[in-house]
């Protein structure tokens, strides 16, 4: 009796599987570019009114297991292409043939974007002074100011910017004034040496600025020394000064390096890596204070 029962259960399961297999159909499809016919990989294929979905493989192929004889609505979507919905009829689902879907590209229009630049941030302002120049180094922000809003010129200085009654201020990283000093002469601009020390260039002299805990000290040097022995050297390495022979009167110049530790053979090199034999700016030893 038990053998007959097992036999009947086995037959029932086999018949149920056959009925289920006959009631389903496997839909094969392919998604291509409408313009070129190339396969589209990664296209989302969704069976609407259900939570079922899949994506196309690298050859643009996909497959779905559908109920035979039942119409379905498929949706195909991909970034940069128009979304297509395809109603698969009862006859098409029963046939089980391969479905080819062509997606056309579409233009994505973005909303207009207005780019604005924030206004300048005021970090240092005094109603009684005007900023003529500034320079930043490890000590802080150096600001050259002058009291008179207009430039005064002699007949021989037409077109030149000259700051009279100028002061040099030192600000910390929070733009708080630490100290200041009056410039003992007319100022033109701020410069810096190879060590990035602040230098005030004037009309008759230049001043190298150093700072103590409470005050700024100005060391005066001649303009010829500034232009011929200080400004040509723009940077430094251990035992080596780096600079150039650039001049405002001639466009061609050499980048040079000077070993100041060996006076007998300074071994000066130029930018093309050949010995330099031109007029050499004389390096000057600047002492703080």
C-alpha positions as CSV (number, residue, x, y, z in Angstrom):
1,X,0.0,0.0,0.0
2,X,2.8,2.4,0.9
3,X,4.5,1.7,-2.4
4,X,1.4,2.6,-4.4
5,X,1.1,5.9,-2.4
6,X,4.8,6.8,-3.2
7,X,4.2,6.0,-6.8
8,X,1.1,8.2,-7.0
9,X,2.9,11.1,-5.3
10,X,5.8,10.8,-7.7
11,X,3.5,10.8,-10.8
12,X,1.7,13.9,-9.4
13,X,5.0,15.8,-9.0
14,X,6.1,15.0,-12.5
15,X,2.8,16.0,-14.0
16,X,2.8,19.3,-12.0
17,X,6.3,20.1,-13.3
18,X,5.3,19.4,-16.9
19,X,2.2,21.7,-16.6
20,X,4.3,24.5,-15.1
21,X,6.9,24.2,-17.8
22,X,4.2,24.3,-20.5
23,X,2.6,27.4,-18.9
24,X,5.8,29.5,-18.9
25,X,7.8,30.9,-21.8
26,X,11.4,32.3,-21.7
27,X,11.6,35.6,-23.6
28,X,14.9,36.5,-25.2
29,X,15.6,40.1,-26.2
30,X,18.3,42.4,-27.5
31,X,18.6,46.2,-27.0
32,X,20.6,48.3,-29.6
33,X,21.3,51.9,-30.4
34,X,18.7,53.2,-32.9
35,X,21.2,55.2,-34.9
36,X,24.2,52.8,-35.1
37,X,22.7,49.4,-34.3
38,X,25.4,48.8,-31.7
39,X,24.4,46.7,-28.7
40,X,23.7,48.6,-25.5
41,X,25.0,47.1,-22.2
42,X,23.5,48.0,-18.9
43,X,20.0,48.9,-20.1
44,X,17.4,48.5,-17.4
45,X,14.5,46.2,-18.4
46,X,11.6,46.3,-16.0
47,X,8.3,44.3,-16.0
48,X,5.8,46.9,-15.1
49,X,3.1,46.2,-12.5
50,X,5.6,43.9,-10.8
51,X,8.9,44.1,-8.9
52,X,10.8,42.1,-11.5
53,X,13.6,43.5,-13.6
54,X,17.0,42.8,-15.2
55,X,19.7,44.5,-17.2
56,X,21.3,43.8,-20.6
57,X,24.7,42.1,-20.8
58,X,27.7,43.3,-22.8
59,X,26.1,42.1,-26.0
60,X,22.8,43.9,-25.2
61,X,21.0,40.6,-24.5
62,X,18.4,40.0,-21.8
63,X,15.8,37.3,-20.9
64,X,12.6,37.1,-18.9
65,X,10.6,34.1,-17.8
66,X,6.9,35.0,-18.6
67,X,3.6,33.3,-18.3
68,X,2.6,31.8,-21.6
69,X,-0.4,33.4,-23.2
70,X,-0.4,36.5,-21.0
71,X,0.3,40.0,-22.3
72,X,2.9,42.1,-20.4
73,X,4.3,45.6,-20.5
74,X,8.1,46.0,-20.5
75,X,10.0,49.2,-20.0
76,X,13.5,49.9,-21.3
77,X,15.5,52.8,-19.8
78,X,19.2,53.9,-20.1
79,X,21.0,57.2,-19.3
80,X,21.2,59.4,-22.4
81,X,18.5,57.5,-24.3
82,X,14.7,57.8,-24.5
83,X,12.7,55.4,-22.4
84,X,10.7,52.9,-24.4
85,X,7.7,50.9,-23.2
86,X,6.8,47.8,-25.2
87,X,3.5,46.0,-24.8
88,X,4.1,42.3,-25.4
89,X,0.9,40.7,-26.7
90,X,-0.4,37.2,-25.9
91,X,0.7,35.8,-29.3
92,X,4.2,37.3,-29.0
93,X,4.7,35.8,-25.5
94,X,3.5,32.5,-26.7
95,X,5.8,32.4,-29.7
96,X,8.9,32.9,-27.5
97,X,10.7,34.6,-30.3
98,X,13.6,37.1,-29.8
99,X,12.6,40.7,-29.1
100,X,14.7,43.5,-30.5
101,X,14.4,47.0,-29.0
102,X,16.0,50.1,-30.4
103,X,16.7,53.1,-28.1
104,X,17.2,56.6,-29.6
105,X,19.6,59.0,-27.9
106,X,18.2,62.1,-26.3
107,X,19.6,65.5,-25.3
108,X,19.6,66.1,-21.6
109,X,19.0,69.8,-20.9
110,X,20.3,71.2,-17.7
111,X,18.8,74.2,-16.0
112,X,20.7,77.5,-16.5
113,X,23.4,78.1,-13.8
114,X,24.6,81.5,-12.8
115,X,28.2,81.6,-11.6
116,X,29.0,84.6,-9.4
117,X,32.3,85.5,-7.8
118,X,32.1,86.6,-4.2
119,X,33.2,90.2,-3.5
120,X,36.6,90.9,-2.1
121,X,37.0,90.3,1.6
122,X,38.3,93.3,3.6
123,X,41.1,92.0,5.8
124,X,42.7,95.3,6.8
125,X,41.1,98.8,6.6
126,X,41.8,102.1,8.0
127,X,40.0,105.3,6.9
128,X,43.1,107.4,7.4
129,X,45.4,105.2,5.3
130,X,45.6,103.8,1.8
131,X,47.3,100.5,0.8
132,X,50.1,100.9,-1.7
133,X,51.6,97.4,-1.8
134,X,51.9,94.2,0.3
135,X,54.1,91.2,0.7
136,X,53.6,88.0,2.7
137,X,56.4,85.8,4.3
138,X,56.8,83.7,7.4
139,X,56.7,86.7,9.7
140,X,53.2,87.7,8.5
141,X,51.6,90.1,6.0
142,X,53.6,93.3,5.3
143,X,51.5,96.3,4.2
144,X,52.9,99.5,2.7
145,X,50.4,102.4,3.3
146,X,50.4,106.1,2.6
147,X,48.3,108.9,4.0
148,X,47.5,110.9,0.9
149,X,45.1,109.4,-1.6
150,X,46.8,111.0,-4.6
151,X,50.3,110.5,-6.0
152,X,52.7,113.4,-6.1
153,X,55.3,113.5,-8.9
154,X,58.2,115.6,-9.8
155,X,58.6,116.5,-13.5
156,X,61.2,113.8,-13.8
157,X,58.9,111.2,-12.2
158,X,55.9,111.5,-14.5
159,X,54.0,108.2,-14.6
160,X,55.8,106.7,-11.6
161,X,54.0,105.7,-8.4
162,X,55.5,107.4,-5.4
163,X,54.0,107.0,-1.9
164,X,54.8,109.9,0.4
165,X,54.4,109.8,4.2
166,X,54.4,106.0,3.9
167,X,54.3,103.5,6.7
168,X,55.1,99.8,6.8
169,X,52.7,97.6,8.9
170,X,53.1,94.0,9.9
171,X,49.9,91.9,10.4
172,X,49.6,88.4,11.9
173,X,47.7,85.5,10.3
174,X,44.5,86.9,11.7
175,X,45.2,90.3,10.1
176,X,45.7,91.9,13.4
177,X,48.3,94.7,13.3
178,X,51.4,93.8,15.4
179,X,53.5,96.9,14.8
180,X,54.4,99.6,12.2
181,X,57.1,102.0,11.3
182,X,57.3,105.2,9.3
183,X,59.4,105.0,6.1
184,X,62.1,107.7,6.3
185,X,61.6,108.8,2.6
186,X,59.4,108.4,-0.4
187,X,58.4,104.7,-1.1
188,X,57.8,103.1,-4.5
189,X,57.0,99.4,-3.8
190,X,57.8,96.4,-1.7
191,X,60.5,93.9,-2.8
192,X,62.0,90.8,-1.2
193,X,65.4,89.1,-1.3
194,X,66.4,85.5,-1.8
195,X,65.4,84.7,1.8
196,X,62.0,86.3,1.3
197,X,62.8,89.2,3.6
198,X,60.7,92.3,3.0
199,X,62.4,95.3,1.4
200,X,60.9,98.8,0.9
201,X,62.2,100.3,-2.3
202,X,62.3,104.1,-2.3
203,X,63.2,106.8,-4.7
204,X,66.7,107.4,-3.2
205,X,67.3,104.4,-0.9
206,X,65.9,101.0,0.0
207,X,65.2,99.6,3.5
208,X,65.4,96.0,4.6
209,X,62.7,95.3,7.3
210,X,63.4,93.1,10.3
211,X,61.1,92.7,13.2
212,X,61.7,92.3,17.0
213,X,59.0,91.5,19.5
214,X,57.8,95.1,19.7
215,X,59.1,97.0,16.7
216,X,60.1,97.0,13.0
217,X,63.8,97.9,12.3
218,X,64.8,99.3,8.9
219,X,68.3,98.8,7.5
220,X,69.1,101.2,4.7
221,X,71.0,100.2,1.5
222,X,71.7,102.0,-1.7
223,X,69.5,101.5,-4.7
224,X,72.4,100.3,-6.7
225,X,73.1,97.6,-4.1
226,X,69.4,96.6,-4.2
227,X,69.2,96.3,-8.0
228,X,72.6,94.8,-8.6
229,X,73.4,92.7,-5.6
230,X,70.0,91.8,-3.9
231,X,67.2,91.6,-6.4
232,X,69.0,89.4,-9.0
233,X,69.2,86.6,-6.5
234,X,65.7,85.2,-6.1
235,X,66.2,82.0,-4.2
236,X,68.8,80.0,-2.3
237,X,70.0,76.5,-1.6
238,X,72.6,75.3,0.9
239,X,75.8,77.2,-0.2
240,X,74.2,78.3,-3.4
241,X,72.5,81.4,-4.5
242,X,70.0,81.2,-7.4
243,X,69.1,84.2,-9.6
244,X,69.2,85.7,-13.1
245,X,70.7,88.5,-15.2
246,X,67.3,89.8,-16.2
247,X,67.3,93.4,-17.1
248,X,64.5,95.8,-18.0
249,X,66.5,97.1,-21.0
250,X,67.2,93.7,-22.7
251,X,64.8,90.8,-23.0
252,X,67.3,87.9,-23.0
253,X,68.7,86.7,-19.7
254,X,70.4,83.8,-18.0
255,X,69.4,81.8,-14.9
256,X,72.4,81.4,-12.8
257,X,73.7,79.7,-9.7
258,X,76.5,81.0,-7.5
259,X,78.6,79.1,-5.0
260,X,79.4,81.9,-2.6
261,X,81.5,79.6,-0.4
262,X,84.3,79.3,-2.9
263,X,85.6,82.7,-4.1
264,X,88.4,81.2,-6.1
265,X,86.1,79.1,-8.3
266,X,82.4,80.1,-7.7
267,X,81.3,77.5,-10.3
268,X,78.6,79.7,-11.7
269,X,76.2,77.7,-13.9
270,X,73.6,79.1,-16.4
271,X,70.2,77.7,-17.5
272,X,71.5,75.7,-20.4
273,X,73.9,74.0,-17.9
274,X,77.0,75.6,-19.3
275,X,79.6,77.8,-17.5
276,X,78.4,81.4,-17.3
277,X,80.9,84.0,-18.3
278,X,78.7,87.2,-18.4
279,X,78.5,90.0,-15.9
280,X,77.7,88.4,-12.6
281,X,75.6,90.1,-10.0
282,X,77.6,90.5,-6.8
283,X,75.9,88.7,-3.9
284,X,75.7,90.9,-0.8
285,X,75.6,89.7,2.8
286,X,72.6,91.2,4.5
287,X,72.6,91.4,8.2
288,X,69.3,91.7,10.1
289,X,69.0,95.1,11.7
